[in-house]
Amino acid sequence: MNFHLNPEQAAFQAEVIDFIEHSLPAGWNDEHGTFAERLAVEREVMTRLAARHWLALPWPKEYGGLGASPMQQLIFNEQMAYHRVPGTVNMGVAWVGPVVMLYGRDDQKQQYLSRIADGTDLWCTLYSEPGAGSDLAAMQTRAVRDGDDYIINGQKIWTSFGHYADWGWLAARTDPDVPKHKGISTFAIKMDTPGITVRPLINMAGSHEFNEIFFEDVRVPAANLVGEENRGWYNVAVGLDFERSSIGATSGSRRHVDELVAYLRTQKPRIDPAIKHRLVDEAIGVALLRNMAYYIASQQEKTGIAPTRESQMAKLFGAELQQRIAATALQVFGMEGQAARPGSASSDYQYSLLRSVANTIEGGTSEIQRAVIATRGLGLPRE
Ligand SMILES: Cc1cc2nc3c(=O)[nH]c(=O)nc-3n(C[C@H](O)[C@H](O)[C@H](O)COP(=O)(O)OP(=O)(O)OC[C@H]3O[C@@H](n4cnc5c(N)ncnc54)[C@H](O)[C@@H]3O)c2cc1C
């Protein structure tokens, strides 16, 4: 295995770093602005990325991407995550677009894809419900055909970005009388459609990322059904595969460890050996995760598909590593870490610790990931 960048890849990496250093809008790294200010900056970052066809980098050129290889995508994701560039977590790009490319009609590809790739439309994902998370196929939100429309009634929850998304990628039950995986369909729905109510849910870190969303007699044109009626579960499953195989966005962890090491080197003449040992463990974790990401990308280059088992392992390992690094960071800062003031170096780590709880829940919990890896990855029998 050789993970060295070839000259073309090294040149692309240099181009990405140059973009980050010279072409981002003013204030892109100010994490303490108001929500409206940060959203405006995020949108501007997306517009600038889109101008280079980097927003939807791996998409085919006809849909506004560059047809980038998995390795190029990894290089891009690594730099964006390491430098904490906003606007690069994009559900439209990561899974809605790829599923539309696979199962959508030509007119749907025309309508949705270019507006995702050029940064015009942001999408949210409307899957989870109060009674359907890990057991997602138990969803109860109904879509009932009525002439040229479907009428949607029900509730979704934990909808990230639902408060500013332009479109929603909705999974709803179209047939309640068949086994649960068989009666689900997927729709593209405009988030300003009458009958949709978005209510904020504030997470334990104090930020507004997700929402609960209510549908009351919401009419969505039947033309917005993506794929075949009642076969939406396959779209959802393929979309989740795209979500879990996203590679390279793990270098945020490397950045955290680098910052902690730099802080200790310059600020602390004497360091508790226990802290040093923990940091060594985190540095090993970061190196391992990076190697996993490069392995996944290299396999994807060879075979055209991301290796499922390794992608799931990387998702699981990365989520838990982020939690460990955030906990180690508070140890590094000692009492200052426990009593963080907004704006101080350690307050970012306090936020990271609280936010990292969600890492092992979003996109499928660690328990579910372990169960899937045990059976499908390691071939162990089901309970
Ligand atoms: C930050 C964040 C963002 C999110 N964004 C979105 C979004 O944009 N759109 C969306 O649709 N959803 C979103 N989600 C929801 C997420 O997909 C679900 O929270 C997740 O799938 C778990 O479902 P649940 O919360 O209903 O927990 P449950 O499924 O009720 O699970 C509760 C606990 O039981 C465990 N458990 C459940 N079943 C089993 C089992 N069979 N074996 C062992 N343990 C089990 C779980 O691991 C968990 O610890 C988001 C969640 C978070 C935290």
The ligand as an ORCA input file, in Angstrom:
! r2SCAN-3c Opt
* xyz 0 1
  C     -26.842     15.587     15.705
  C     -27.892     14.720     15.067
  C     -28.355     15.052     13.818
  C     -29.352     14.270     13.231
  N     -29.830     14.653     11.999
  C     -30.840     13.958     11.438
  C     -31.426     14.413     10.213
  O     -30.999     15.413      9.626
  N     -32.478     13.721      9.706
  C     -32.972     12.608     10.311
  O     -33.903     12.023      9.772
  N     -32.456     12.167     11.491
  C     -31.417     12.818     12.076
  N     -30.876     12.396     13.254
  C     -31.499     11.256     13.940
  C     -30.645     10.019     14.002
  O     -30.540      9.385     12.750
  C     -31.273      9.111     15.070
  O     -31.177      9.815     16.296
  C     -30.573      7.797     15.188
  O     -30.809      7.011     14.054
  C     -31.045      7.027     16.448
  O     -32.431      6.975     16.528
  P     -33.194      7.403     17.873
  O     -32.667      8.734     18.301
  O     -34.641      7.277     17.617
  O     -32.725      6.363     18.968
  P     -33.323      4.911     19.219
  O     -33.362      4.157     17.926
  O     -34.571      5.032     20.003
  O     -32.182      4.266     20.108
  C     -32.037      4.583     21.503
  C     -30.849      3.779     22.024
  O     -31.118      2.371     21.879
  C     -30.098      1.752     21.120
  N     -30.691      0.724     20.247
  C     -31.785      0.869     19.469
  N     -32.010     -0.286     18.781
  C     -31.031     -1.145     19.136
  C     -30.699     -2.487     18.763
  N     -31.440     -3.161     17.870
  N     -29.610     -3.060     19.320
  C     -28.840     -2.372     20.213
  N     -29.092     -1.103     20.610
  C     -30.168     -0.489     20.068
  C     -29.488      2.858     20.283
  O     -28.156      2.552     19.909
  C     -29.560      4.045     21.245
  O     -28.480      4.007     22.132
  C     -29.873     13.133     13.879
  C     -29.383     12.787     15.146
  C     -28.412     13.569     15.729
  C     -27.902     13.189     17.094
*
